[in-house]
Every structure is written in structure tokens, then in C-alpha cells.
Amino acid sequence: MQLNQLDLNLFLTFEAIYTHGNLTLAARTLNVTQPAVSNALARLRDRLDDPLFVHAGKRMNPTPMAQRMIGPVRQALRLLQAGIDADAEFDPLSCDKTIRIAVGDVGETILLPRLLEKLSHLAPQMKVQALHVPRQSIARRLSLGEIDFALDIPLLTNSQLRHCKLVSDANVCAVGRRHPLAGRKKISLDDYLGMTHIHVSSRSRGGGLVDIELERLGLSRQVTVRLQHYQAAFHMIDAVDLAVTAPVQLTGMYDCRTFPLPIEVPHLDLHLYWHVATDQVPISQWLRQKVFPLFRQ
């Protein structure tokens, strides 16, 4: 089967059906009638000799062949759209696009409020959608255009991704105002190891930067609570004599007592990631060059 034997518009229909799992919703997205979508699907089924989608109740589920096709199809459509968009005029004041960002707990708390504040002045109609995306899926979802940017620590390695550092923040130890050590000006390593700690991580196991450094010294801290979000941790230390190690900018948002860590721990760095296909897309360029750099100031 050669591409010149296919109507490439059929792949737009294929992608819409795959996304919505419903012919009516696909037709609405494509701004065509449902019979037109059904006809296009029938033609593609005939050409590829595969049903592509099978009915399961009210939803149309993809066949194995459709599952294999969707990644390359979405990437090809995205590259084509990026090429078209590269020459389009971009007016931030009238742009109402939704920017989809994969972001974790720290980035969502520290950076997203800044982004929204900047956009309220520079692009007031632009919208933001924050998504939780597992790190191992970020590169794929950027390549498929399912997300526009990702905010993450510098662990992503993929030749198709570009990135730049947005934030570098020191970690400190935070306790509630009623903690027995809250009146101290600083804490020793023995003090830190004698505390009971909350560890915040989206992972189900493993320590953080401070645990790596302690392990190098042959030491470990006593973690009694493991949480997924810092907000819950700061509410908890306000009520219970626990400690949480967190970035300085995050601790400044809560009423707590902080101490420099008694050992050297690398800063928490957050990088902005995007796919190479969007390098020349005006809205992506504008955000990277005019908005996100403001976070460093």
C-alpha cells in the first residue's frame, strides 16, 4: 500500500475516531456529518483490510492494527500542523489556545501560579491545563502533541526533546511552629536524624536527594509518613511534630519554621521540556522566549 493510493484526509478521520471512540463526537470535531465519518472509516477499512475499530457498547475500541498506527499518524499530523503554524501570525492578546503542561506537585504549586499571573496580562484569553503524566510517558506524549510542555527535574533524555532550566531551589528542613525544635536558629545533623520525617514523592518507594546524601555518609533518617503532595505535608507538620524537607520557595507559602539542612544537598532543578517539532511554532516560541524566562527573575 502506497500513500499516493490513499486520501490523507482519512487519517484525520482515523485520529478523531481514535481520540473520541465515537463517530458522532469525531464528526463534531471535524465539523462534518456522521455519515461522512462513517464513509471515510469504511474507505480506510477497505484500503487497509482491517476493521480498525469495533463496537463495545457505545464506544468504538481500536483493533491492534489501529493501536500500532495511532502513534505514527498523530506524529505525522503534528509535524504537518507545526509546519503550517510556523508561518502563521500569532497574536497573544487574541489567542485562546489551551496550553497543556505535564507538571508535578512542586511545579504545579510554585510555577503555575506565576504562569497564570503572567498570562493574565500578556495573553488574557489563553487557558492552561495541568496534567499528571508519568515520567516515562512524557517524551511520547510530547511527540504525539498530547501535551505542549513538561516541567520536570533534569532526568529526561531523548534526542527529540529540548529543555531549559527554569528554577533552581535549595532544600531546607521545615517544622511546625509548635515543634520542640522550632525555637532553634539552626539544627545539627544529630537533630535532623533524631526527627521523624515526612517524605513527599509521587513514587511508591525510594528516597529523595537528602536520602542519597545521607546514604553516602552511611546514615539514614526516620521516615514515618510518605505522601504524594507537599500541601498535605505542610498541613500535617502544623498538627504533628514531624519534619519535611522541601524547596525554599515552597516553604515560603506556609506558616512554618525552616532550617538549613545540616548536610550538603543538591538544589532541586526544574526544567521546561518541549518537542523539537514545535521549535518554530509561534505560540511555543513566544511562551519559551517571552513568558517562561520571566520565572527566572
C-alpha positions, 0 to 999 in steps of 0.5 A: 500500500502506497500513500499516493493510493490513499486520501490523507484526509482519512487519517484525520478521520482515523485520529478523531475516531481514535481520540473520541471512540465515537463517530458522532463526537469525531464528526463534531470535531471535524465539523462534518456529518456522521455519515461522512465519518462513517464513509471515510472509516469504511474507505480506510477499512477497505484500503487497509483490510482491517476493521480498525475499530469495533463496537463495545457498547457505545464506544468504538475500541481500536483493533491492534492494527489501529493501536500500532498506527495511532502513534505514527499518524498523530506524529505525522499530523503534528509535524504537518500542523507545526509546519503550517503554524510556523508561518502563521501570525500569532497574536497573544492578546487574541489567542485562546489556545489551551496550553497543556503542561505535564507538571508535578506537585512542586511545579504545579504549586510554585510555577503555575501560579506565576504562569497564570499571573503572567498570562493574565496580562500578556495573553488574557484569553489563553487557558492552561491545563495541568496534567499528571503524566508519568515520567516515562510517558512524557517524551511520547506524549510530547511527540504525539502533541498530547501535551505542549510542555513538561516541567520536570527535574533534569532526568529526561533524555531523548534526542527529540526533546529540548529543555531549559532550566527554569528554577533552581531551589535549595532544600531546607528542613521545615517544622511546625511552629509548635515543634520542640525544635522550632525555637532553634536558629539552626539544627545539627545533623544529630537533630535532623536524624533524631526527627521523624520525617515526612517524605513527599514523592509521587513514587511508591518507594525510594528516597529523595536527594537528602536520602542519597546524601545521607546514604553516602555518609552511611546514615539514614533518617526516620521516615514515618509518613510518605505522601504524594503532595507537599500541601498535605505535608505542610498541613500535617507538620502544623498538627504533628511534630514531624519534619519535611524537607522541601524547596525554599520557595515552597516553604515560603507559602506556609506558616512554618519554621525552616532550617538549613539542612545540616548536610550538603544537598543538591538544589532541586532543578526544574526544567521546561521540556518541549518537542523539537517539532514545535521549535518554530511554532509561534505560540511555543516560541513566544511562551519559551522566549517571552513568558517562561524566562520571566520565572527566572527573575 
